[in-house]
């Protein structure tokens, strides 16, 4: 099992670079969920937007009790209004000790 996962995710939730994880949109514009196949493991996660005038944040990180996957919810928002917007982002999730 890798000690970290990293990737570049497009605004459509397609993975541009990276492997070993899945990404999906979770309902509204600008909201994404990254699923790491790491049973029982917790990861410290950092996200960075690829576009100017937006910011990305991890809104929730948790382990799914049913599947054992580690799930990371990401939001992309505009700097000026704070509204959710679709956008590309990079992330790295490091295995916590």
C-alpha positions in Angstrom: 0.0 0.0 0.0 1.4 3.4 -0.9 2.3 5.9 1.8 0.8 8.7 -0.2 -1.7 9.4 -3.1 -1.3 12.4 -5.4 -3.2 13.6 -8.4 -4.4 16.3 -10.7 -8.2 16.4 -11.0 -10.1 18.2 -13.8 -13.3 20.2 -13.2 -15.3 17.4 -14.7 -13.9 15.0 -12.0 -11.8 13.2 -14.5 -8.3 12.3 -13.3 -5.6 14.0 -15.4 -2.6 12.6 -13.5 -2.4 10.1 -10.7 -3.6 6.6 -10.0 -4.9 4.3 -7.3 -7.9 6.6 -6.4 -11.2 7.6 -7.7 -12.9 11.0 -7.9 -16.6 11.9 -8.3 -18.7 15.0 -8.1 -21.0 15.1 -5.1 -24.1 16.9 -6.2 -23.4 20.6 -6.5 -21.0 22.6 -8.7 -17.5 22.8 -7.2 -17.8 19.8 -4.9 -15.8 16.6 -5.3 -15.1 13.4 -3.4 -11.8 11.6 -3.6 -11.9 7.9 -2.5 -8.6 6.2 -1.4 -8.6 2.4 -1.2 -6.9 2.4 2.2 -8.7 0.2 4.7 -8.4 1.5 8.2 -5.9 4.2 7.2 -6.1 7.9 7.8 -4.4 10.5 5.5 -3.5 14.1 6.0 -4.6 15.9 2.8 -3.6 19.1 1.0 -5.5 20.5 -2.0 -4.3 23.3 -4.3 -6.4 24.9 -7.1 -4.9 25.1 -10.6 -6.8 28.3 -11.6 -6.3 31.9 -10.4 -8.8 33.7 -8.2 -10.2 30.5 -6.7 -9.3 28.5 -3.5 -9.7 24.8 -2.7 -10.3 23.3 0.7 -10.9 19.9 2.3 -14.4 20.2 3.7 -14.5 16.7 5.2 -12.1 13.8 5.6 -13.3 10.4 7.0 -13.1 6.7 6.8 -16.2 4.9 5.5 -17.2 2.3 8.0 -18.9 0.1 5.4 -16.3 0.1 2.6 -13.2 0.9 4.6 -12.2 3.6 2.1 -10.8 6.9 3.1 -13.1 9.7 1.7 -12.0 13.3 1.1 -14.6 16.0 0.2 -13.1 19.0 -1.7 -14.7 22.3 -2.4 -13.5 24.9 -5.0 -14.7 28.5 -4.4 -14.1 31.9 -6.0 -12.1 34.4 -4.0 -14.3 37.3 -4.7 -17.8 35.9 -4.0 -17.0 32.6 -2.2 -19.4 30.8 -4.5 -18.7 27.2 -5.5 -17.3 26.8 -9.0 -16.0 23.8 -11.0 -12.2 23.9 -11.3 -9.1 21.8 -11.6 -7.1 21.0 -8.5 -4.1 19.1 -7.3 -3.9 17.1 -4.1 -1.6 15.0 -2.0 -2.8 12.7 0.8 0.0 11.5 3.1 -0.5 8.4 5.3 -0.5 9.5 8.9 1.5 7.5 11.5 
